[in-house]
Amino acid sequence: MKLSSGRLFGAVGLVAASTLVLSGCAGFGGGGSGGGGDQTLTFTTWGSESEETTFKDLIAQFEAEHEGTDIKLNVVPYDQMFSNIDAQLASGDAPDIFRVDYGNLGVYSSQDQLLDLSDSFSDDEIAEFTPAMWEAVSYEGVPYGVPHQTDVSALLVNTQMVKDAGIDPASLPTTQDDAWTWDEFAAVAGELRSALPADKYPFVYNWQLGGAPRWLSWLFQADGTFLDGDTATIDSPEGAKALDFTKSFFEQQWVPPTSSTKGTVYADSLFTEGTAAMAFVGSFLVPDIDSLAKFDWTAIPMPRDERGATDLGGNALVATKGTKNPELAAEFLKFMVSADAMSEFCANTNELPTRLDLEGDAVQFKIRPDVMPVFVDQAATIEPGDVKQLTSPAMAAINTALQDQLEAAFIGGQSTADTLANLSAAIEEAAK
């Protein structure tokens, strides 16, 4: 299965840029003007086949509209991406433009390595983006990139499995207004558990293999937070409520016992093989699931408690502070997040727009356009306060703590009080 925006990085930018293993520099060109004069830009990214093709098409459009411009695209494996970017920034030879997941963006913006775009966007232009996604590219109020796309999780449902369990697929929620409450979701999980054989499960959650920050969606749904500046706020009644509820997934055998935060099988794989009736899955995986699932399925909103919430996936495009062509770089970034360019990119890749004028069914997705509005609407549940926490430069260390402590709570029997206390200490240490 090919990675699109990526399993480990599409969610939250789950690995610190400085910790990725350098496995070679093949495919990277030099930065700056690249020897091509004032109209040359270098652009480094990773991407799926559809992403690479669309990047090339949009670059060709930009070059056609800007005579003499030459944008050199370097597409590289994700596991090489940031180790190489770090080395090139250190040597002064970084690309003019590069792609970065939102969770890693703070590592660069907080170290004064990116081009300040404050003068490139008017207040009216900023207002064209969802506030949460503009927050995602900002550090201390300054934009250091553009929110190119996002991808979020919703709940996929095997309609035949739920029907066989006595649940009418026509009764499933379809919008944020009728999304299941936690109690309603628990009731459905209980019905499925009673009806399914022992080796099948009501649902599976996508917090495996680096995806532990997706647990924070439950915390946000309970109207909780985990970080306020450099102060941990997770040890709270809301934190306890979210942790107790998610611990019940394992206690009630609603999820496979091997699907915890350190599980080695992804949620979408358990769904497509028929092990789970429902799965929390990111929008970028819709094409893969459509090709692999041998059954009818649909998408519905995530459950909600005090509010709706989901995870923050997707990527920004940024320019390096040292680019020799800052005005051209800023113009290219603005082009890439224009309504037409963003619509084309998202339609081809099943990723989600960050512009308000592309909400709902405005984007004509190429694959499963029937389910994609659910993901688009789900993205609107991300609030600026969520994003500010999730894009903290401390997020990589916090992710490690979440993996360890949630595993201890879900599988090891660690108490809620101890888990929250340990998380609070780890978050405070990471945020120093």
Secondary structure, DSSP 4 states (H G I P E B T S, - for coil): ---SS-HHHHTT--S-GGGS-----TT----TTTTS-TTEEEEEE---HHHHHHHHHHHHHHHHHSTT-EEEEEE--HHHHHHHHHHHHHHT---SEEEEEHHHHHHHHTTT-B---GGGS-HHHHTTB-HHHHHHTEETTEE-SEEEEB--EEEEEEHHHHHHTT--GGGS--SGGGPPBHHHHHHHHHHHHHHS-TT-EEEE-S--TT-GGGGHHHHHHTT--SEETTEE--SSHHHHHHHHHHHHHHHTT-S-TT-STT-SS-HHHHHHTTSEEEEEEEGGGHHHHHHH--S-EEEEPPPBSSS-------EEEEEBTT-S-HHHHHHHHHHHTSHHHHHHHHHHHT-B--BGGG-TT-S--SS-TTTHHHHHHHHTT--HHHHHHHT-TTHHHHHHHHHHHHHHHHTS---HHHHHHHHHHHHHHHT-
